[in-house]
């Protein structure tokens, strides 16, 4: 499980191969609800194309929002299916909850080759984020400026439902 950070665009890298994929839904599971404090307890998810440095470029889809005020599996269904041809992408999310929810995650081994400039014992960048007030995603994306360096798995709290594709 992973507790995210309020008012931050948080990015999870994916690499699409083969014929590409079509995404028709975002899924997440809220394990622990967020605090109140005036926020609407809403999470937004989207997908950006990424450049060679894994920075967000073109907004592929702003999936919209879902309430994270209660626990359980949540889905976000964008207005249309999003086609992702082969390439680099970032699953992005942001939320406005004061205390932050705890989201169920799946750990994936580091395989996208994001490393720090100074190689050392903790060379892999696991979390990429940038402070940005909760709102619709921008196009182009806001470049992340903070990366946490730690050995271990990438933690993915947002899942994609594929409607077509072979990857």
N, C-alpha and C positions, 0 to 999 in steps of 0.2 A: 504494500500500500504506500501511497505517496501523498503528502500534503503539499499542495501547490502554493503559489505566491499571488496575493491580490494585486490587481492592476498591473500585470506583467504579461506581455506576449511570451508564451513558452513554446518552444519548438522541439519536435521529435522528428528525426530524419527518417526518410524511407527512400529506397531506390527501386524504381520500376524497370523491369526488363521485358523481353519478349514483345508481344503485340500490344502491351499496355493493359490498363485496367479501366473499368468504369465503376465509380463510387456513387451509391445512391443513399447512403445513410452513415451517420456517425453514432457510435455507441459508447457509453461510459457507465461505470457503476459508482455511486456515492456510497461509501462505507460509513463515514461519519459526516454529519451535516455541518455546515458552516455556522458561524455565529451570526447574530443579528446586527445590531448597531447601525440601522438605517440603510443598509444595502438591500438590494432586491434578491440576493442569493441566486444570481443568474450566471451561467457559463456559456461562452460562445466558442464555437469550433470552426476551423477552416483549413484550407490547404493552399500553400504557396509553392510555386516552382522555386528551385534553389540554384544558385550559381556554383561554380567550382569550389568556392570557399564555404559552401553551405549557408550562405546568406539568403534571406527571402527576396524574391524578385516579383514576378507577376502573381497576382492573386488569382488562383484557379477557381476557388469557391469560398464564399463566406456562407457556411452552412446555416447560420442563425443561432438561436439561443435555446436553452433549456433551463428550467428551474432546478436548483440543487438544494432546495430548502428541505427536502426529505431524502431518506436513504432509498437505495434500490437502483435498478438498471434504468438508464435514461437514454432516449434516442433523439437525434436531431435529423430531420429529413429536409434537405435543401429543396428548392423549387424545381430543380432539374437534375438529371444524372450528369456527373462530371467525368469527362474522359481524360485520363492521364496517360499520354504516350510515354515511351521509355525515357527515363531521365531521373534527376534528383528532385525530391520534394520534401517539404516540411509540413507535418501536421501541426497546426497552431491552435492554441486555446488561451483564453483569458477569462477571468471571472471577477465579480465585484464584491464578493462576500468578505466581510471584515476579518473573520478568524480563519477562513479558508476551509474547504472541505477536505476530507481524506478520500482519495480516489483509488480504486483497485487498479493494480498495474500488472503487466506482464513484462518480465525482464528478458532482454534480447542481448546476446553477446555483441561486443563492439566489433563492427565489421565495415563501417563506412569510412574509416580512415581519417577521423578528425583528431588531430594531435596538437599539443601545445608547442610553442616555439622552443621552449627549453625542455628537452627530453629528460625525464627523471623517473622516479618510482611511480608517479601518478600521471601518466601521459595522456590518457584519453579524456576528451571533453564529453561529459554526460548530459549536462543540462545547459541549454542555450536560451537566453531570455533578454528582454529589454523592457524597461519600465514604460508603460503606456496606459493611460486611463482607459477603463473598460468602455468600449464603443465598437462599432462596426470596424472590421479590419480595413486597413488602408491598401491602396494599390498605386504604386508598388509597396511592398512590405517595409516595415521599419526594421533596419538592420539590428541584429542582436549585438549587445555590447558586453554581456556578462556570460562567462562560461565557467561552470564548476568543473574542476579537474579531479577525477577520482577513478580508481580502478573499480571495475565491476560492470554490471549490466546497464544498458540503456533501459529506462523505465517508461513504458508506454501506457498512459492512462486513457487515451482516446483510441477507439478501434474503428476501422472502416468496414462497412458492408459492401462487398463487391457484387455488382449486378452482371458483369461480363468481364472477360479477359482471361489470359492464361498465366499471369504472374502471381 
